[in-house]
Amino acid sequence: ARATAQTEADKIKAPVQETVLKDLQQISERIENLIQVKSMGLLTAENQKTLKKLVEQKKRRTTDLKRLQSKQRAS
């Protein structure tokens, strides 16, 4: 019965982790694009702000993912 409960918990938690992973991938792609723009010397002040925000978002989402993974291990 415990194994079944664990499997059910995994099914519930895994989609949330998948969503966070997808968010992280999208954020990373946007950061990559902005870094390419920066390397070409075409970075505007607005792009610089966006880049900073994206880096912060990436940090938060990475923390969220780690928290979800540790909760999953603990349960």
C-alpha positions as CSV (number, residue, x, y, z in Angstrom):
1,A,0.0,0.0,0.0
2,R,2.9,2.4,0.8
3,A,4.4,1.8,-2.7
4,T,1.1,2.8,-4.3
5,A,0.9,5.9,-2.2
6,Q,4.4,6.8,-3.2
7,T,3.6,6.3,-6.8
8,E,0.5,8.5,-6.5
9,A,2.6,11.2,-4.9
10,D,5.1,11.0,-7.7
11,K,2.3,11.4,-10.3
12,I,1.0,14.5,-8.5
13,K,4.4,16.1,-8.0
14,A,6.1,15.2,-11.3
15,P,4.0,17.5,-13.5
16,V,4.8,20.5,-11.3
17,Q,8.5,19.7,-11.6
18,E,8.1,19.3,-15.4
19,T,6.4,22.8,-15.6
20,V,9.3,24.3,-13.6
21,L,11.8,22.5,-15.9
22,K,10.1,23.9,-19.0
23,D,10.1,27.4,-17.5
24,L,13.8,27.1,-16.8
25,Q,14.5,25.9,-20.4
26,Q,12.5,28.9,-21.8
27,I,14.2,31.4,-19.5
28,S,17.6,29.9,-20.4
29,E,16.9,30.2,-24.2
30,R,15.9,33.9,-23.7
31,I,19.0,34.6,-21.7
32,E,21.1,32.9,-24.4
33,N,19.5,35.1,-27.1
34,L,20.1,38.3,-25.1
35,I,23.7,37.3,-24.5
36,Q,24.1,36.8,-28.3
37,V,22.7,40.3,-28.8
38,K,25.1,41.6,-26.2
39,S,28.1,40.0,-27.8
40,M,27.1,41.7,-31.1
41,G,27.2,45.0,-29.2
42,L,23.5,45.6,-29.8
43,L,22.2,45.4,-26.3
44,T,19.8,48.2,-25.4
45,A,19.1,49.5,-21.9
46,E,15.7,47.7,-22.1
47,N,17.4,44.5,-23.1
48,Q,19.8,44.8,-20.2
49,K,16.9,45.2,-17.8
50,T,15.2,42.1,-19.3
51,L,18.4,40.1,-19.0
52,K,18.7,41.0,-15.3
53,K,15.1,40.0,-14.7
54,L,15.6,36.7,-16.6
55,V,18.7,35.8,-14.5
56,E,16.7,36.5,-11.3
57,Q,13.8,34.4,-12.6
58,K,16.2,31.6,-13.4
59,K,17.6,31.7,-9.9
60,R,14.1,31.6,-8.4
61,R,12.9,28.8,-10.6
62,T,16.1,26.7,-9.9
63,T,15.4,27.2,-6.2
64,D,11.8,26.1,-6.7
65,L,12.9,23.0,-8.5
66,K,15.3,22.1,-5.8
67,R,12.6,22.6,-3.2
68,L,10.2,20.4,-5.1
69,Q,12.8,17.7,-5.6
70,S,13.7,17.6,-1.9
71,K,10.0,17.5,-0.9
72,Q,9.5,14.6,-3.2
73,R,12.4,12.7,-1.7
74,A,11.2,13.5,1.8
75,S,7.7,12.1,1.2
